[in-house]
Amino acid sequence: VVAAAITFTLASGATNLLYGIAKGTDLPTSIVWGAVAAATSIGLALAPAAVVASLSARRYTAALIALVAVAIFGAYSVTAALGSATGGEASGSAHTLVLGGLALQVLLIAARALIKHKASESEAAAQGLMVLELVADGVTVFLFAWATLGAVIQASSNV
């Protein structure tokens, strides 16, 4: 699981960096966009841990700010992935599907923290959380795949 997370984080960071560099019109703007993309990848990698740590410490405002950061960094990261895959021509419906998947994951993070906080000792709660995570992750993967497929088909029809 850790190796998969590291691989995904590195691949996402590389995609963001390449997308950021490609957005620039000359060397200085490419460097700036690349730095923004790299910072976004770092923020996306660290923000979920900040959510969990904030909730564990009962600092709910900090947790909310970290959730907003996850949503913003995640939206940029997915936009970068779609932009890289389609040459910058992803459709609005693809963005809507991706943002829906991101919203689902943010809700899942909040639900996970709430369930662990309210029912930390219950075996039924642990099993219910596992089922909830599995279903939410499956729906999110489906939404991302659908968005990516639609964006790639649109880009190939424009060629």
DRENMILO-861039 format. One record per residue (C-alpha): residue number from 1; x, y, z. Coordinates in Angstrom, 3 decimals. Layout:
BEGIN
NUM, X, Y, Z
...
REM end
This chain:
BEGIN
1, 0.000, 0.000, 0.000
2, 2.815, 2.397, 0.865
3, 4.643, 1.630, -2.382
4, 1.460, 2.273, -4.373
5, 0.905, 5.567, -2.565
6, 4.481, 6.680, -3.227
7, 4.248, 5.664, -6.890
8, 0.946, 7.511, -7.333
9, 2.291, 10.618, -5.583
10, 5.420, 10.681, -7.751
11, 3.447, 10.098, -10.965
12, 0.940, 12.794, -10.035
13, 3.735, 15.213, -9.158
14, 5.522, 14.556, -12.456
15, 2.277, 15.040, -14.414
16, 1.577, 18.297, -12.577
17, 5.127, 19.528, -13.178
18, 5.029, 18.761, -16.906
19, 1.607, 20.386, -17.234
20, 2.816, 23.444, -15.341
21, 5.926, 23.808, -17.486
22, 3.840, 23.410, -20.674
23, 1.507, 26.241, -19.582
24, 4.341, 28.740, -19.740
25, 4.833, 30.755, -22.888
26, 8.562, 31.326, -22.308
27, 11.255, 30.098, -19.910
28, 10.421, 32.389, -16.948
29, 6.672, 31.670, -17.047
30, 7.359, 27.951, -17.499
31, 9.524, 28.019, -14.374
32, 6.800, 29.839, -12.412
33, 4.054, 27.451, -13.561
34, 6.318, 24.482, -12.855
35, 6.957, 25.771, -9.315
36, 3.227, 26.241, -8.759
37, 2.603, 22.692, -9.980
38, 5.335, 21.266, -7.729
39, 3.986, 23.163, -4.706
40, 0.502, 21.876, -5.477
41, 1.758, 18.291, -5.565
42, 3.517, 18.719, -2.227
43, 0.400, 20.274, -0.705
44, -1.784, 17.465, -2.041
45, 0.548, 14.867, -0.551
46, 0.584, 16.532, 2.893
47, -2.959, 17.894, 3.272
48, -4.764, 14.587, 4.043
49, -2.357, 13.939, 6.923
50, -3.088, 17.459, 8.176
51, -6.822, 16.684, 8.123
52, -6.358, 13.528, 10.175
53, -3.949, 15.186, 12.625
54, -6.269, 18.178, 13.077
55, -9.277, 15.964, 13.714
56, -7.310, 13.853, 16.189
57, -6.361, 17.006, 18.080
58, -9.990, 18.237, 17.877
59, -8.930, 21.312, 15.939
60, -11.943, 21.387, 13.637
61, -11.200, 24.731, 11.996
62, -7.752, 23.506, 11.005
63, -9.304, 20.291, 9.699
64, -11.770, 22.272, 7.596
65, -8.967, 24.407, 6.159
66, -6.984, 21.255, 5.333
67, -10.071, 19.729, 3.644
68, -10.417, 22.846, 1.500
69, -6.715, 22.525, 0.644
70, -7.232, 18.893, -0.385
71, -10.100, 19.938, -2.651
72, -8.165, 22.812, -4.257
73, -4.920, 20.897, -4.711
74, -6.818, 17.839, -5.926
75, -8.812, 19.878, -8.436
76, -5.604, 21.383, -9.836
77, -3.918, 17.996, -9.965
78, -6.802, 16.383, -11.833
79, -7.069, 19.374, -14.175
80, -3.352, 18.992, -14.877
81, -3.797, 15.280, -15.578
82, -6.724, 15.918, -17.929
83, -4.886, 18.799, -19.570
84, -1.802, 16.655, -20.109
85, -3.843, 13.770, -21.495
86, -5.835, 15.937, -23.909
87, -3.381, 18.644, -24.850
88, -5.292, 21.195, -22.755
89, -8.688, 20.550, -24.354
90, -10.648, 18.752, -21.615
91, -14.381, 19.354, -21.746
92, -16.546, 20.908, -19.061
93, -18.314, 17.603, -18.457
94, -14.970, 15.929, -17.761
95, -14.193, 18.593, -15.179
96, -17.635, 18.121, -13.610
97, -17.099, 14.367, -13.272
98, -13.659, 14.869, -11.777
99, -14.862, 17.485, -9.315
100, -17.696, 15.151, -8.324
101, -15.158, 12.423, -7.594
102, -13.022, 14.839, -5.589
103, -16.042, 15.987, -3.594
104, -16.867, 12.356, -2.850
105, -13.341, 11.763, -1.550
106, -13.463, 14.871, 0.661
107, -16.755, 13.638, 2.109
108, -15.175, 10.221, 2.634
109, -12.300, 11.773, 4.590
110, -14.794, 13.584, 6.819
111, -16.948, 10.455, 7.251
112, -13.903, 8.351, 8.110
113, -12.848, 10.798, 10.811
114, -16.381, 11.042, 12.194
115, -16.881, 7.275, 12.310
116, -13.493, 6.692, 13.934
117, -14.215, 9.415, 16.478
118, -17.755, 8.340, 17.368
119, -17.462, 4.559, 17.134
120, -13.773, 3.773, 17.532
121, -14.316, 0.532, 19.492
122, -17.145, -0.995, 17.442
123, -16.314, -3.884, 15.119
124, -19.473, -3.169, 13.094
125, -18.377, 0.435, 12.620
126, -14.969, -0.707, 11.369
127, -16.555, -3.077, 8.859
128, -19.076, -0.441, 7.780
129, -16.251, 2.045, 7.255
130, -14.370, -0.465, 5.122
131, -17.442, -1.037, 2.928
132, -18.062, 2.728, 2.683
133, -14.464, 3.345, 1.620
134, -14.584, 0.544, -0.957
135, -17.800, 1.817, -2.544
136, -16.703, 5.466, -2.508
137, -13.308, 4.603, -4.013
138, -14.980, 2.512, -6.713
139, -17.361, 5.323, -7.624
140, -14.491, 7.812, -7.673
141, -12.378, 5.619, -9.948
142, -15.382, 5.198, -12.246
143, -15.961, 8.982, -12.393
144, -12.273, 9.678, -13.079
145, -12.096, 6.979, -15.754
146, -15.270, 8.241, -17.410
147, -13.957, 11.809, -17.400
148, -10.581, 10.776, -18.774
149, -12.109, 8.613, -21.497
150, -14.463, 11.418, -22.541
151, -11.632, 13.943, -22.601
152, -9.376, 11.652, -24.652
153, -12.180, 10.884, -27.140
154, -12.884, 14.606, -27.490
155, -9.201, 15.380, -28.022
156, -8.815, 12.634, -30.616
157, -11.846, 13.907, -32.530
158, -10.277, 17.378, -32.659
159, -7.082, 16.053, -34.278
REM end
